[in-house]
Amino acid sequence: MQNKINRFLLDFSVLSIFRRGSKNIFIFFVFTLLIFLLSSILFISNSIKSELDTTLNELPDITVQRLQAGRAINMPLSRVDRLLAIEGVKAVIPRVWGYYYFANAGVNFSVVGIDSFEDQYRDLYSKLCDKFDFDRLKKDSGMLVGVGVKKILQNSFYGDYFNFVKPDGGLTKIKIDGVFKGDTKLESNDIILLTSQKAREIFGMNKNEAVDFVVKVANPTEIPNIARKITTLYPDSRVVTKEDLSISYQNLFDYKSGLFLALFVISAFTFFMIIYDKASGISSDEKREIGILKAVGWKIDDILKEKFYEAFILSFASFVTALCLSLFYVYFLNAPLLKNIFIGYSTLKPAFDLPFAFDFQTNAIIFFLTVPIYIAATIIPSWRVASMDADEVMR
Amino acid sequence: MIELKNVTKEFKIGAKDKVTALKDINLHVGKGETVLLKGPSGSGKSTILSLIAALNKPTSGEVIVDGKRVSKLADNFTALFRRENIGFIFQRYNLIPTLSAKENVIVPLIPSNPDPIKLEKRLQELFSSFSLDSKMGVIVKNLSGGEQQRVAIMRSLINNPTIIIADEPTANLDKKLSLEFIEILRKLKSSENSIVIASHDPLFFDLDFIDRQIDIQNGEIQCY
């Protein structure tokens, strides 16, 4: 009987929330807004982190570039065989890729040329495209484009094809064979995928050259050794391992998440200011009410229980509302404004969707950073007043 | 039933100054007795009432109610003592203005999680005996002064108290409403209830149901 939930006390608490309607509505909105900001920041951060992890997993073991005067220049394909001769190297894949500046829209497209024997690309791009048919790409001399590219081309009245301007001023007309899935990867959005032969044509590259080489290594622990051997073999080369790339991606992510952290700190600071303001004072009406409750026979723990219910209902309702709003904002609306802080560097402003990454731990952190603190901030001043003599409080 | 033994009460004003509200008070109120404490404002009447109801503690001396030394009880026990024994009618009613009449009346019972059916029955009884049936759901701040006082009386009676305390109950009422209140008090008097009233309203001075009048001046009992 003692443990039975006191319905009257619960009713009284709910009633108290509505009785102090304007004040509680204000608290509800501020609290919801702050939790919404905190959780949105963490959701976006988590989402991009998971995207980053996926990207890092797909990075090549070793990328080899050729340098001249400190700048990357094309690699002669004749080096492939010598690299393949290094023990432990499983495959060497020459890559033809680059950026094509589309002046009409003022954006850069990432142009990637692939060959049919490059299984790595087959796998990767098959994930990005519903029906990846390389043979069709080769047969039609066409291209696959990202959603962002397709949209920009359409805006410039290119429906089925696009005329690339070559370095010599001539045009190369290429048919659009398909579009990557819009909800897949951040990277796919600004990509144009075509045969390496066509890519060379667009960039005016010699057919015996590639932009860089991707080296696959059979044993991942051997990557540093093989990288060293390549550097020794070709002193003019820059050898970038998967780990190096991971670090630079991670640095970029850390820099971006630093901005998020700043936002997080600001919203957390605002939250604690409000909480401090609430904790440091209790209105004269509330004080008097506590005095009346004591005078008519409420014990201190009855009053605290009532205040607990009141604070819990209000803060938990705010928490749930804010969480739903931020889930909707991040994963349904795709986090307008906030997302741009992370991906704003892209000239294409890609319309990629944040992948759903619901982390229970993150939500628990938000919960414990907000709800119990608010409850404590409500209960402590009430406890202070309730500990005084009822007569004194009512005066 | 109620006994004050050598009770002194001092209030601190500021860091050093203090005011002596009661000086060495000795008082006994028997079961079923109705006592009027009279005297000018600031004489200490209300302080005696708050000590009997354990709303405050004496600086020295003892307050004993029904054999319990209420002045020595811990805070939670004094609250329980009030809930079970005391019906306090405050001078300014001390209602929660944003609650309805009904909600105000049930406030003392909320912590004990009462049986809803029995509670509803008790509320109907009270509201009809005080002719406020139609005002049960009205927010008390929208009620007249007399109606608010009747709500305050119902709240003090909801727990069937053995001691009814009324502090300047007619101070905020006109004569007609004051006489109505006196009639209510007359009905409340029984062999089971002790009633202690603090008032300097002359309307109380010649009432036949008041057993004893005690004059208090400057925190001291002048005469019984």
Interface residues (C-beta under 8 A of the other chain):
Chain A: K4 N6 R7 F8 L9 F12 L15 R19 R20 R288 E289 G291 I292 L293 K294 A295 V296 G297 W298 K299 I300 D301 D302 S387 D389 A390 D391 E392 M394
Chain B: S50 A53 L55 N56 K57 D75 N76 A79 L80 R82 R83 E84 I86 F88 F90 N94 L95 I96 T98 L99 E103 I106 V107 P108 L109 I110 P111 N113 P114 P116 R155 N159
